[in-house]
Amino acid sequence: MLNAMAQREMTTMLRRRRMMALQCGLVIFFAILVAVRWPTDARVALTGTRSQQVFQLFGYGLLATVLLLLPVFPATSIVREKKQGTLELLLNTTMGSWRIFFGKLLAVMALAGIILAMSLPAASACYAMGGLSLYGDLWRMYQLLLLVALLFSVLGLLVSSYSNSIDSAVRVTYGLVLCLSILSLGPHYFFQGTKGTLADLGEILRGVSPFAAMMSLTGAGDVGSQGIISKSNLLGRFTVSSLIISAIAGLWTISRLNHKIFDASRPAGTISDDQALGVRFFRRLFFLVDPQRRSGGISSLVNPVMVKEFRCRRFGRLHWLLRLVAICAVLSLGLTYATTAGTLDWGVETIGGIMVVMQVALVVLITPSLSAGLISSERESRGWQLLQTTPMSMARIVWGKLLSVILPLMLILCATLPGYVVMVYIEPGMTGQVWKVVICLGITAVFAMLLSAAVGSLFSRTAAATAAAYGVLLSICAVPLLFWLGRDAPFGHGTVEKALSINPIAAALSVIRMPGFRNYSLIPANWWFLGGTSVACLLVLLTQTYRISRPR
Amino acid sequence: MTTSNRPLAAAAGAPVLVIENLTKQYGSFTALNDLNLTLNAGQILGLIGPNGAGKTTTIKILVGLIRPTSGKASIAGVDCVSDASKIKRMVGYMPDTFGSYDNMRVREYLDFFGAAFGIAPRIRAKRIEEVMEMTGTAYMKDRFVESLSHGMQQRVGLARTMLHDPKVLILDEPVNGLDPQARIEMRDLLIQLADRGKTLLVTSHILPELARICDRIAIMTHGKLRAYGTVEEIGRQVSQQRTIESTLVSAEQVPAAANLIRQAIEPGADVVEVPAEATVRFRTAKSEAELCQVLTRLIQGQIQVTQFREVQTDLEEAFMSFARPQEAIAAKPVVTGGTTHA
């Protein structure tokens, strides 16, 4: 029975043409990764430095591939069955929740195995260069990658069992990937070399990051290590933490796979307007804008598509926007406090760096979830056909949709600005830098929005659109940072600067003169890149929208 | 034959919907082949056909979602292809899928489409109340649209279609998935709309429903119009081949009776033996006098006949009589002598 489940899952995944194209693309990608750093000299370096450099790049590339490609499959696995009604059929068989879970997990792990198997020729080439140990380097790298695959497959399945829509499952799963892989490194980066609770927390958190483990394995040291040498066994810590998290998440998912998953009544559509005055008063006090009050009609002055987008988003309602803005403002004020209290220890640049990283991370995390599905969700829900039968022009529809992304992004960015004001007050000489940072953030938001919308418009399913948008945006944000991680070796200053010039995070960090980025001059090259790409994305979005809306 | 409940509607106004030589091709595949139709104001046209007959293609051309390869379609004199923006204001289109949005309440959903049609807020609020009242959706105005049952969604879909008060309503499978009571209510609602002067084009697989409400029926198969007219006119076309049923005293005599009938009627005609009901059913174009001879032959052959009668042709039978030959052509069956055992 387990075989039947895994076989069905594998057949569903592998019979798609896209999967074939993906596999061919991966083989080419791995080959390029090795070829880029393959020695061209006639002499052979006996030290093994060159092969270590190739191995580093190859390792990061493989890890990024697993992190970007794999989570979408478990994330959509259970929720898709739930939507299609086949989960009911599965639960009605004698298969049981254990077999369903392990069947699905086995299929995803088999896919991970296929991806990793395709990298074996490139890995053999690295090994053939010499200087690498079969067990100490290659085997342990594959062991790490399998653990990463296991961790995010189980987490994806857990998220999928809770989600009610495919795109929200994809969004949350990639959010988890970002948090566990990149954001978990943040506290250590900023608090390394210090003592106290925050430093301890940073040390614990980086134990769950596969990037920290990979860097430790490839001998690249710590993330952004500022001359501090760490002797932590990060690979061992990641092994333990990933197995514990996988076991907990696995048991949790299995406990969800029963009749209770469907045991919920339809929302009755409670409206607080019909409730007693006291109840309404307390709800008003608690929510500020009561989400269950009867909403007014759409004014003829606003774009109806924009209002529709806000209303049909889970977090698009006003009370959620207010909460989000409030959280951003509180975080910003917290950082303002840190700026004033910690200036002597960290320097304004470091605090500014934290703010920039947090803001850009927020933009990168939120924007694709808002804009990737602008067109695909309409196509998927068949709403696009209905919009086409209204007298609204295509331009008005697209503008309304873009406005629904621009406004929350503006609110979020504005809510985080007080920190910069305080920074300028403390260090008036930074006014120019702060202005440049604000411009960087604005351009990043526009870029992320248009890129996600353009990539998303190429798909008819929201889950695929969201995954692709996250994949492209995270690649642009993460891949240049891989070059930065190898800034001392194998890459030179020029190569790293060129790579970073497409990265919005690096540009903002270089402007604020964050340690590690202050030596790179990325402005205005970065603005030109982001601006040009944004215009290109807008054209793609409009062309694609025109293509699907014209009568055929 | 089941007839329309609206005998006076046939005398309705001037042609509103005119389709002339409409053809749509996708590469070498012809989805719509030289279609011609006319529908007067205040009438209800029922479009029938098996899956892939070209019904949805026709509808999508009328609402401006698809361009025809050749031919012309117009609504109230407005061309469906060149004046698509005018058509959108004149036509209310209800597709076979609902088009749901998450986290939206029914009232908000209707409000959005009202705003999309450019209805001023004050008029819109009043109009929403009206259409909700008309479609019986007022009680679910605060419910979330995605949580509604299929039947409820069909009603909300119809309310959305009527929001901008269109002259013509094009409804793709409006009674699909409705329970019997809701189906009756929907039927009455469509009749009410036609009585208010709206012109309706309705597709449905539930043929008795169409027979009850439609003034005109169009039967399509493989992109071609096979029959068009009132239910009675179509029935008459089918009646050129009548279905006769002969019930016997004993089931044992069924094969013998079937043989005698086969010898008496046209060679290769359908003769169906139903031993369980002690009945033989056959289709023939014979006149009353000739049928009398068939009965005489049965009696002379010692067959004890209790009933010998014509079976009334309903819309389902009419549909099958048009659809079956086409399916037979498509499937190229092996001819087995015109006898079928049930």
Interface residues (C-beta under 8 A of the other chain):
Chain A: S165 R266 P267 A268 G269 T270 I271 R294 S295 G297 I298 S299 S300 P304 V305 V307 K308 R311 C312 R313 R314 G316 R317 S381 R382 G383 Q385 L386 L387 Q388 T389 T390 P391 M392 P551 R552
Chain B: V63 G64 L65 I66 R67 V81 A84 S85 K88 R89 V91 Y93 P95 T97 F98 G99 S100 Y101 D102 N103 M104 R105 R107 E108 D111 F112 F113 G114 A115 A116 F117 G118 A120 P121 R124 A125 M140 D142 R143 F144 S147 L148 R160
